[in-house]
Amino acid sequence: QVQLVESGGGLVQAGGSLRLSCVASGGIFSKNTMGWYRQVPGKQRELVARISSGGSTNYADSVKGRFTISRDNAKNGVYLQMNSLQPEDTAVYYCNAITASGGRYWGQGTQVTVSS
């Protein structure tokens, strides 16, 4: 079992920045693929960014060049630096872990609101 706890959401003006953090417990963090997803009411949860156990990253087209995902295996942490935020980035952001055995786990979510 993997437990994920997110933090760092909040209210920010358009053009501003936020940094989301997710700390994992349980399992072997360094072997997990970690990701950030977001969801708005009435829409499906969508991938924002993902980082593999080896450090490879991929991003949704809508956030490329603005968001950066990183991980610190020593701290069991994954982070999402979000710059140049826009109102359309408003959503609940969820941390996700995929273990080496294929288990999939979610955090409780953190709200990000970008005002225009």
DRENDO-1510 file (C-alpha; in Angstrom, 1 decimal, always signed):
<recs>
REC; n; res; u; v; w
REC; 1; GLN; +0.0; +0.0; +0.0 .
REC; 2; VAL; +1.1; +3.5; -0.9 .
REC; 3; GLN; -0.2; +6.6; +0.8 .
REC; 4; LEU; +0.1; +9.9; -0.9 .
REC; 5; VAL; -0.3; +13.4; +0.6 .
REC; 6; GLU; -0.4; +16.5; -1.5 .
REC; 7; SER; +0.1; +20.1; -0.5 .
REC; 8; GLY; +0.7; +23.4; -2.0 .
REC; 9; GLY; -2.5; +24.3; -3.7 .
REC; 10; GLY; -4.2; +27.6; -3.4 .
REC; 11; LEU; -5.5; +30.7; -5.0 .
REC; 12; VAL; -3.2; +32.6; -7.4 .
REC; 13; GLN; -3.6; +35.4; -10.0 .
REC; 14; ALA; -3.1; +34.6; -13.7 .
REC; 15; GLY; +0.5; +34.7; -14.5 .
REC; 16; GLY; +1.5; +33.6; -11.1 .
REC; 17; SER; +3.2; +30.4; -9.8 .
REC; 18; LEU; +2.5; +27.6; -7.4 .
REC; 19; ARG; +4.5; +24.5; -6.4 .
REC; 20; LEU; +2.7; +21.3; -5.5 .
REC; 21; SER; +4.3; +18.7; -3.4 .
REC; 22; CYS; +3.4; +15.1; -2.8 .
REC; 23; VAL; +5.0; +12.9; -0.2 .
REC; 24; ALA; +4.6; +9.1; -0.4 .
REC; 25; SER; +4.8; +6.5; +2.3 .
REC; 26; GLY; +4.8; +2.7; +1.9 .
REC; 27; GLY; +6.3; +0.8; -0.9 .
REC; 28; ILE; +9.6; +1.5; -2.7 .
REC; 29; PHE; +9.3; +5.1; -3.9 .
REC; 30; SER; +12.3; +5.1; -6.2 .
REC; 31; LYS; +10.7; +2.3; -8.3 .
REC; 32; ASN; +7.4; +4.1; -8.8 .
REC; 33; THR; +6.3; +6.1; -11.7 .
REC; 34; MET; +4.8; +9.3; -10.3 .
REC; 35; GLY; +2.4; +11.6; -11.9 .
REC; 36; TRP; +0.2; +14.6; -11.5 .
REC; 37; TYR; -3.4; +14.7; -12.8 .
REC; 38; ARG; -6.1; +17.3; -12.6 .
REC; 39; GLN; -9.9; +17.3; -12.8 .
REC; 40; VAL; -12.6; +19.9; -13.1 .
REC; 41; PRO; -16.2; +19.2; -12.4 .
REC; 42; GLY; -18.0; +17.3; -15.2 .
REC; 43; LYS; -14.8; +16.3; -16.9 .
REC; 44; GLN; -12.5; +13.3; -16.8 .
REC; 45; ARG; -9.3; +13.4; -14.8 .
REC; 46; GLU; -6.4; +14.2; -17.2 .
REC; 47; LEU; -2.7; +13.6; -17.0 .
REC; 48; VAL; -0.7; +16.8; -16.4 .
REC; 49; ALA; +2.8; +15.4; -16.0 .
REC; 50; ARG; +4.5; +12.1; -15.3 .
REC; 51; ILE; +8.0; +11.1; -14.2 .
REC; 52; SER; +9.4; +7.6; -14.4 .
REC; 53; SER; +11.6; +5.8; -11.9 .
REC; 54; GLY; +14.5; +6.6; -14.2 .
REC; 55; GLY; +13.6; +10.3; -14.4 .
REC; 56; SER; +12.0; +10.5; -17.8 .
REC; 57; THR; +9.2; +13.0; -18.0 .
REC; 58; ASN; +6.2; +13.7; -20.2 .
REC; 59; TYR; +3.7; +16.5; -20.1 .
REC; 60; ALA; +0.3; +17.4; -21.4 .
REC; 61; ASP; +0.6; +19.7; -24.4 .
REC; 62; SER; -1.3; +22.4; -22.5 .
REC; 63; VAL; +1.3; +22.7; -19.8 .
REC; 64; LYS; +4.6; +22.2; -21.8 .
REC; 65; GLY; +7.0; +25.0; -21.2 .
REC; 66; ARG; +5.1; +26.2; -18.1 .
REC; 67; PHE; +5.1; +23.2; -15.7 .
REC; 68; THR; +8.0; +21.1; -14.5 .
REC; 69; ILE; +7.7; +17.8; -12.6 .
REC; 70; SER; +10.6; +16.6; -10.5 .
REC; 71; ARG; +11.2; +14.0; -7.8 .
REC; 72; ASP; +13.5; +13.5; -4.8 .
REC; 73; ASN; +13.8; +9.9; -4.0 .
REC; 74; ALA; +15.6; +10.6; -0.7 .
REC; 75; LYS; +12.5; +12.5; +0.5 .
REC; 76; ASN; +9.9; +10.2; -1.2 .
REC; 77; GLY; +8.6; +13.4; -2.8 .
REC; 78; VAL; +7.4; +14.4; -6.2 .
REC; 79; TYR; +6.8; +18.1; -7.1 .
REC; 80; LEU; +5.0; +20.1; -9.8 .
REC; 81; GLN; +6.3; +23.6; -10.4 .
REC; 82; MET; +3.6; +25.6; -12.2 .
REC; 83; ASN; +4.5; +28.9; -13.8 .
REC; 84; SER; +2.5; +31.3; -15.9 .
REC; 85; LEU; -0.7; +29.9; -14.5 .
REC; 86; GLN; -3.9; +30.6; -16.4 .
REC; 87; PRO; -7.6; +30.4; -15.4 .
REC; 88; GLU; -7.9; +27.2; -17.4 .
REC; 89; ASP; -5.4; +25.6; -15.1 .
REC; 90; THR; -8.0; +25.8; -12.3 .
REC; 91; ALA; -8.7; +22.2; -11.1 .
REC; 92; VAL; -8.2; +19.7; -8.3 .
REC; 93; TYR; -4.7; +18.3; -8.7 .
REC; 94; TYR; -4.1; +14.7; -7.8 .
REC; 95; CYS; -0.8; +12.9; -7.1 .
REC; 96; ASN; -0.6; +9.4; -8.6 .
REC; 97; ALA; +1.8; +6.5; -8.1 .
REC; 98; ILE; +2.2; +3.5; -10.2 .
REC; 99; THR; +4.3; +0.8; -8.5 .
REC; 100; ALA; +6.6; -1.7; -10.2 .
REC; 101; SER; +4.0; -4.4; -9.7 .
REC; 102; GLY; +1.3; -2.3; -11.4 .
REC; 103; GLY; -0.5; -1.0; -8.3 .
REC; 104; ARG; -2.1; +2.4; -8.8 .
REC; 105; TYR; -2.6; +4.9; -5.9 .
REC; 106; TRP; -4.1; +8.4; -5.6 .
REC; 107; GLY; -3.8; +11.2; -3.2 .
REC; 108; GLN; -6.7; +13.1; -1.8 .
REC; 109; GLY; -6.2; +16.1; -4.2 .
REC; 110; THR; -5.4; +19.7; -3.7 .
REC; 111; GLN; -7.3; +22.6; -5.2 .
REC; 112; VAL; -5.6; +25.1; -7.5 .
REC; 113; THR; -7.6; +28.2; -8.4 .
REC; 114; VAL; -6.3; +30.8; -10.9 .
REC; 115; SER; -8.1; +34.1; -11.0 .
REC; 116; SER; -8.2; +36.3; -14.1 .
</recs>
